[in-house]
Amino acid sequence: MSDAIAVFNAGSTSLKFAAYALDAINSLPLLCRGGIDNMQTDPHFIVHDAGGKPLDAHAWGKDSAIDHKTAMQFVITWLEANLAGAKVIAAGHRVVLGGARFEAPVLIDGEVLDYLQSLTAMEPSHQPFNIRGARAFAEAFPGLPQVACFDSSFHRTMPEVAQTYALPKDVRDAGMRHWGYHGISYDYISRQVPKLAPQARRVIAAHLGGGASMCAMLDGKSIETSMGFGAVSGLPMATRSGDVPPGALFYLLRSELFDAASLEKMLYERAGLLGLSGISGDMHVLQDSEAPAAIAAVDYFVHAMTKYAGAYTAVLGGLDAFVFTAGIGEHSVRVRAALCRRLGSLGVTLDDKANASGGPRVSTPDSAVSVWVIPTNEELMIAQHTLALVRPSPT
């Protein structure tokens, strides 16, 4: 029987998971990954092996509903019954916000969960469901250790000036802080860059998916990032607005076009690429469309990245490498090319052939700034942090 670590990302009506084996050298080879979707209306489970081949599927039936506890029990039972006698010894959870208290992954207990629950008003789109998943696991498997890994933790190395908003102290003390997100992904990327570009100290990484952000890293540490207090700020995203002037939001409230709840829903669910194009929030759809609104939405996305890249180059005092990662970053030849052309003044020279083939290096050998496509692996990062806490190395 081999030990394994399960990794979970709990959403409002979904549960994504992965399982990693504990081998003799703790390299954590992937066993499988999958998910349960539409948990409140038509729950169905699917799992793939490490190579992406389907292993199994299960449906509860239309108009059925399951909660996170039932979903967790199903996943763990399936893993232990189908993966050559694997025994799950711990679970790692993605949690968006660790607040001021947690600057690194932490073992979960009831008091930790209560604190994390108290942060849900700051980040309502993911935090409540991440915590719900961890509570459900604790109820289903009270004897197994759990670890919370935070998207915000990686950015606690930002200088104090970068974490601060120009607000009165009592407001800042209430939690108004530049938290930053996608930190688990940036943590992984920061460990991969030295393998490909060992001389690169000043790096900008762009995590471009349904949620999108950019991060300036100096010697592998975050010093600035585009997502701020909440996960709706910074770059435009699939359905999230990105940066919007506060005065415009006050106007929408004063004009009674929105109340607080409907304004938040619009900014998170109807804005971004979807709002700009009126067609889709999916970059693949927009790139394949000849509609003027689709073309304009892609241009806006690239324009926003260009502004952040210029600002972050100034913050870093120059630029050695640029990294694309996540769904759009890893797969959109067009977005990578468009941005690299706009960054020519910073020393970027695109290799069109390498870009078309996906890299990993997509800049020319003589480019002053090297440009890379590095697939992220947040699940592995969570598994590694979980292992480090449940089985610490002897000192």
C-alpha positions as CSV (number, residue, x, y, z in Angstrom):
1,M,0.0,0.0,0.0
2,S,1.4,3.4,-1.0
3,D,0.7,6.7,0.7
4,A,-0.8,9.6,-1.3
5,I,-1.7,13.2,-0.8
6,A,-5.0,14.6,-2.1
7,V,-5.2,18.2,-3.3
8,F,-8.5,20.0,-3.4
9,N,-9.9,23.2,-4.9
10,A,-13.5,23.6,-3.8
11,G,-15.8,25.9,-5.7
12,S,-19.4,26.9,-5.1
13,T,-20.8,24.0,-7.1
14,S,-17.7,22.1,-8.0
15,L,-14.7,20.2,-6.5
16,K,-11.5,19.8,-8.4
17,F,-8.9,17.3,-7.1
18,A,-5.6,15.7,-7.8
19,A,-3.7,12.9,-6.1
20,Y,0.1,12.5,-5.7
21,A,2.1,9.5,-4.6
22,L,4.7,9.6,-1.9
23,D,7.6,7.7,-3.5
24,A,11.0,6.9,-1.9
25,I,12.4,10.3,-2.8
26,N,9.2,12.3,-2.2
27,S,9.1,13.5,-5.8
28,L,5.3,13.3,-5.7
29,P,4.5,11.8,-9.1
30,L,0.9,12.6,-10.2
31,L,-1.5,9.7,-9.9
32,C,-4.6,11.3,-11.3
33,R,-6.7,14.5,-11.4
34,G,-10.4,15.1,-11.9
35,G,-13.4,16.8,-10.5
36,I,-17.1,16.8,-9.7
37,D,-19.1,19.5,-11.4
38,N,-22.7,20.8,-11.2
39,M,-23.0,19.5,-7.6
40,Q,-26.4,21.2,-7.0
41,T,-28.2,20.3,-10.3
42,D,-26.6,17.5,-12.2
43,P,-23.5,16.2,-10.3
44,H,-21.0,14.2,-12.3
45,F,-17.5,12.9,-11.6
46,I,-14.7,12.4,-14.0
47,V,-11.1,11.4,-13.4
48,H,-8.0,11.2,-15.7
49,D,-4.7,9.5,-15.3
50,A,-1.4,11.5,-15.3
51,G,-1.3,11.4,-19.1
52,G,-4.8,12.7,-19.4
53,K,-6.5,9.4,-20.3
54,P,-10.0,9.0,-18.8
55,L,-10.0,6.5,-16.0
56,D,-13.6,6.6,-14.7
57,A,-16.8,8.6,-14.6
58,H,-19.9,8.7,-12.5
59,A,-23.2,10.6,-12.5
60,W,-25.7,11.0,-9.7
61,G,-28.5,11.9,-12.1
62,K,-30.2,15.1,-13.3
63,D,-32.0,17.1,-10.6
64,S,-29.8,15.4,-7.9
65,A,-27.7,17.4,-5.5
66,I,-24.7,16.6,-3.3
67,D,-22.8,18.7,-0.8
68,H,-19.0,19.1,-0.4
69,K,-18.8,16.5,2.3
70,T,-20.5,13.9,0.0
71,A,-18.2,14.9,-2.8
72,M,-15.1,14.6,-0.6
73,Q,-16.1,11.2,0.6
74,F,-16.7,10.0,-2.9
75,V,-13.3,11.2,-4.1
76,I,-11.3,9.7,-1.3
77,T,-13.2,6.4,-1.5
78,W,-12.6,6.3,-5.2
79,L,-8.9,7.1,-4.9
80,E,-8.2,4.4,-2.2
81,A,-10.3,1.8,-4.1
82,N,-8.8,2.4,-7.6
83,L,-5.2,3.5,-7.3
84,A,-3.4,0.3,-6.5
85,G,-4.2,0.4,-2.8
86,A,-3.2,4.0,-2.3
87,K,-3.9,5.4,1.2
88,V,-4.6,9.1,1.5
89,I,-2.6,10.4,4.4
90,A,-3.3,14.2,4.1
91,A,-5.2,16.8,2.1
92,G,-4.0,20.1,0.8
93,H,-6.5,22.9,0.0
94,R,-6.2,25.9,-2.2
95,V,-7.4,28.9,-0.2
96,V,-7.5,32.3,-1.8
97,L,-6.8,34.6,1.1
98,G,-4.7,34.0,4.2
99,G,-5.0,37.6,5.5
100,A,-2.5,39.3,7.7
101,R,-2.0,36.2,9.8
102,F,-0.8,33.6,7.3
103,E,2.3,34.3,5.2
104,A,2.9,30.6,4.5
105,P,0.9,27.4,4.3
106,V,-0.5,26.2,7.6
107,L,-1.9,23.1,9.2
108,I,-5.7,23.4,9.4
109,D,-7.6,23.2,12.7
110,G,-11.0,24.7,13.8
111,E,-9.5,27.9,14.9
112,V,-7.6,28.4,11.6
113,L,-10.9,27.8,9.7
114,D,-12.7,30.3,11.9
115,Y,-10.2,33.0,11.1
116,L,-10.2,32.2,7.4
117,Q,-14.0,32.3,7.5
118,S,-13.8,35.8,8.9
119,L,-12.1,36.9,5.7
120,T,-14.9,36.0,3.3
121,A,-16.3,39.5,3.2
122,M,-13.0,40.6,1.7
123,E,-13.0,37.9,-1.0
124,P,-16.5,36.6,-1.5
125,S,-16.1,34.9,-4.9
126,H,-13.8,32.0,-3.8
127,Q,-13.0,32.2,-0.1
128,P,-16.3,30.9,1.3
129,F,-16.2,27.8,-0.9
130,N,-12.6,27.1,-0.2
131,I,-13.4,27.1,3.5
132,R,-16.5,25.0,3.0
133,G,-14.4,22.3,1.3
134,A,-11.9,22.2,4.2
135,R,-14.7,22.0,6.8
136,A,-16.4,19.2,4.8
137,F,-13.2,17.2,4.7
138,A,-12.6,17.7,8.4
139,E,-16.2,16.3,9.0
140,A,-15.7,13.4,6.7
141,F,-12.2,12.5,7.7
142,P,-11.5,13.9,11.2
143,G,-8.3,11.9,11.7
144,L,-6.5,13.1,8.5
145,P,-4.3,16.3,8.6
146,Q,-5.2,19.2,6.2
147,V,-3.0,22.0,5.0
148,A,-4.2,25.4,3.6
149,C,-2.1,26.9,0.9
150,F,-2.9,30.6,0.1
151,D,-2.9,32.5,-3.1
152,S,-2.1,35.6,-1.2
153,S,1.0,34.3,0.8
154,F,3.6,34.6,-2.0
155,H,3.0,38.4,-2.2
156,R,3.8,39.0,1.4
157,T,7.4,39.7,0.3
158,M,6.2,42.8,-1.4
159,P,7.7,46.0,0.1
160,E,5.4,47.6,2.6
161,V,4.8,50.5,0.2
162,A,3.5,48.1,-2.4
163,Q,1.1,46.5,0.1
164,T,-0.4,49.7,1.3
165,Y,-3.3,51.9,0.1
166,A,-3.4,55.6,0.7
167,L,-6.2,55.3,3.3
168,P,-6.6,56.3,6.9
169,K,-5.0,54.0,9.5
170,D,-8.3,52.9,10.9
171,V,-9.5,51.8,7.4
172,R,-6.2,50.0,6.7
173,D,-6.5,48.3,10.0
174,A,-9.9,46.9,8.9
175,G,-8.1,44.9,6.3
176,M,-7.8,47.2,3.4
177,R,-4.5,46.0,1.9
178,H,-3.0,45.0,-1.4
179,W,-3.2,41.3,-0.9
180,G,-2.4,39.9,-4.4
181,Y,-3.5,36.5,-5.7
182,H,-2.4,33.6,-8.0
183,G,0.5,33.3,-5.5
184,I,0.5,29.5,-5.7
185,S,1.1,29.7,-9.4
186,Y,3.8,32.4,-9.1
187,D,5.4,30.3,-6.3
188,Y,5.8,27.4,-8.8
189,I,7.0,29.7,-11.6
190,S,9.6,31.3,-9.4
191,R,11.1,27.8,-8.9
192,Q,11.1,27.0,-12.6
193,V,12.7,30.2,-13.9
194,P,16.2,29.5,-12.5
195,K,16.3,26.2,-14.4
196,L,15.7,27.9,-17.7
197,A,17.2,31.4,-17.2
198,P,19.6,31.1,-14.3
199,Q,20.9,34.7,-14.7
200,A,17.4,36.3,-14.7
201,R,16.9,38.2,-11.5
202,R,14.2,40.7,-12.7
203,V,11.2,38.7,-14.0
204,I,7.7,39.6,-14.9
205,A,5.3,36.6,-14.9
206,A,1.8,36.7,-16.4
207,H,-0.7,34.2,-15.1
208,L,-3.4,34.5,-17.9
209,G,-6.4,32.3,-17.6
210,G,-10.1,32.9,-16.7
211,G,-8.6,34.9,-13.9
212,A,-5.6,36.9,-15.0
213,S,-2.8,38.8,-13.2
214,M,0.9,39.8,-13.5
215,C,3.6,39.7,-11.0
216,A,7.0,41.4,-10.8
217,M,9.6,39.2,-9.1
218,L,13.1,40.1,-8.0
219,D,15.3,37.1,-7.2
220,G,12.2,34.9,-7.1
221,K,10.3,37.1,-4.6
222,S,7.1,39.0,-5.4
223,I,7.6,42.8,-5.2
224,E,4.4,43.9,-7.1
225,T,1.3,42.2,-8.5
226,S,-1.7,43.4,-10.4
227,M,-4.5,41.9,-8.4
228,G,-5.0,44.1,-5.3
229,F,-7.5,43.9,-2.5
230,G,-9.9,41.6,-4.3
231,A,-9.7,39.1,-7.2
232,V,-11.6,41.5,-9.4
233,S,-8.9,44.2,-9.8
234,G,-5.9,44.5,-12.1
235,L,-6.1,43.0,-15.6
236,P,-9.4,42.4,-17.4
237,M,-10.4,38.7,-17.1
238,A,-12.9,36.4,-18.6
239,T,-15.9,37.9,-16.8
240,R,-14.2,40.1,-14.1
241,S,-13.7,43.8,-14.9
242,G,-10.1,44.4,-13.8
243,D,-9.3,48.0,-12.9
244,V,-12.3,50.4,-12.8
245,P,-12.1,53.9,-11.4
246,P,-13.7,54.1,-8.0
247,G,-15.6,57.3,-9.0
248,A,-17.3,55.4,-11.8
249,L,-18.6,52.8,-9.2
250,F,-19.9,55.5,-6.9
251,Y,-21.7,57.0,-9.9
252,L,-23.4,53.7,-10.7
253,L,-24.6,53.4,-7.1
254,R,-25.7,57.1,-6.9
255,S,-27.6,56.7,-10.2
256,E,-29.4,53.7,-8.8
257,L,-28.5,51.6,-11.8
258,F,-27.1,49.1,-9.3
259,D,-27.2,48.4,-5.6
260,A,-24.1,46.9,-3.9
261,A,-25.1,43.3,-4.6
262,S,-25.9,43.8,-8.3
263,L,-22.8,45.9,-8.8
264,E,-20.6,43.2,-7.4
265,K,-22.3,40.6,-9.5
266,M,-21.8,42.7,-12.6
267,L,-18.1,43.3,-12.0
268,Y,-17.4,39.6,-11.3
269,E,-19.8,37.9,-13.8
270,R,-20.7,40.2,-16.6
271,A,-17.6,42.4,-17.2
272,G,-14.1,41.7,-18.5
273,L,-13.7,40.1,-21.9
274,L,-17.4,39.1,-21.9
275,G,-18.6,42.6,-21.1
276,L,-16.3,44.2,-23.7
277,S,-17.1,41.8,-26.5
278,G,-20.7,40.9,-25.7
279,I,-19.8,37.6,-27.2
280,S,-17.8,35.5,-24.8
281,G,-15.3,35.6,-22.0
282,D,-13.3,32.8,-23.6
283,M,-10.2,34.0,-25.3
284,H,-10.2,31.1,-27.7
285,V,-13.7,32.1,-28.9
286,L,-12.7,35.8,-29.2
287,Q,-9.5,35.0,-31.1
288,D,-11.4,33.0,-33.7
289,S,-14.0,35.7,-34.2
290,E,-13.8,38.4,-36.8
291,A,-16.4,40.5,-35.0
292,P,-15.1,44.0,-34.3
293,A,-16.1,43.8,-30.6
294,A,-14.1,40.5,-30.2
295,I,-11.1,42.1,-31.8
296,A,-11.4,45.1,-29.6
297,A,-11.6,43.0,-26.5
298,V,-8.4,41.1,-27.3
299,D,-6.7,44.5,-28.0
300,Y,-7.9,45.8,-24.7
301,F,-6.5,42.8,-22.9
302,V,-3.0,43.2,-24.5
303,H,-3.1,47.0,-23.9
304,A,-3.7,46.4,-20.2
305,M,-0.8,43.9,-20.0
306,T,1.5,46.4,-21.8
307,K,0.8,49.1,-19.2
308,Y,1.6,46.7,-16.3
309,A,4.7,45.4,-18.0
310,G,6.1,48.9,-18.4
311,A,5.3,49.8,-14.8
312,Y,6.8,46.6,-13.4
313,T,9.9,47.0,-15.5
314,A,10.4,50.4,-13.8
315,V,9.7,48.9,-10.4
316,L,12.3,46.2,-11.0
317,G,14.9,48.6,-12.4
318,G,15.0,46.7,-15.7
319,L,13.8,43.4,-17.1
320,D,15.7,40.1,-17.6
321,A,12.9,37.7,-18.4
322,F,9.1,37.5,-19.1
323,V,7.1,34.4,-18.4
324,F,3.7,33.4,-19.8
325,T,1.7,30.8,-17.9
326,A,-1.8,29.4,-17.4
327,G,-4.4,28.7,-20.1
328,I,-4.1,31.8,-22.3
329,G,-0.5,32.3,-21.5
330,E,0.4,28.7,-22.4
331,H,-1.8,28.4,-25.5
332,S,-2.5,31.7,-27.1
333,V,0.1,32.3,-29.8
334,R,-1.7,35.5,-30.8
335,V,-1.7,37.1,-27.3
336,R,1.9,36.3,-26.7
337,A,2.9,37.7,-30.1
338,A,0.9,40.9,-29.6
339,L,2.3,41.6,-26.2
340,C,5.9,40.8,-27.2
341,R,5.7,43.2,-30.2
342,R,4.5,46.0,-27.8
343,L,7.4,45.3,-25.5
344,G,10.1,45.7,-28.2
345,S,11.3,48.9,-26.6
346,L,12.1,47.0,-23.4
347,G,14.4,44.6,-25.3
348,V,12.0,41.9,-26.3
349,T,12.5,40.2,-29.7
350,L,10.0,37.5,-30.5
351,D,10.9,34.3,-32.3
352,D,7.8,33.7,-34.4
353,K,8.6,30.1,-35.1
354,A,9.3,29.3,-31.5
355,N,6.2,31.1,-30.4
356,A,4.0,29.1,-32.8
357,S,5.4,25.9,-31.4
358,G,4.9,26.9,-27.8
359,G,8.4,27.4,-26.7
360,P,9.5,27.0,-23.9
361,R,11.7,30.0,-25.1
362,V,9.8,32.2,-27.5
363,S,12.3,35.0,-27.8
364,T,15.3,35.0,-30.2
365,P,18.7,34.0,-28.8
366,D,19.9,37.6,-29.0
367,S,16.8,39.1,-27.4
368,A,17.9,41.4,-24.5
369,V,14.9,40.0,-22.5
370,S,14.3,36.3,-22.7
371,V,10.6,35.3,-23.0
372,W,9.3,31.9,-21.8
373,V,6.2,29.8,-21.8
374,I,6.2,27.8,-18.6
375,P,3.1,25.6,-17.7
376,T,2.1,26.2,-14.2
377,N,1.3,23.5,-11.7
378,E,-0.5,24.8,-8.7
379,E,-1.7,21.3,-7.6
380,L,1.9,20.0,-7.3
381,M,2.9,23.2,-5.4
382,I,0.1,22.5,-2.9
383,A,1.1,18.9,-2.6
384,Q,4.7,19.8,-1.9
385,H,3.7,22.3,0.8
386,T,1.4,19.8,2.3
387,L,4.1,17.1,2.5
388,A,6.5,19.6,4.1
389,L,4.1,20.3,6.9
390,V,2.8,16.8,7.6
391,R,6.2,15.1,7.2
392,P,8.8,17.8,8.0
393,S,12.4,17.0,7.0
394,P,14.6,16.2,9.9
395,T,16.9,19.0,10.9
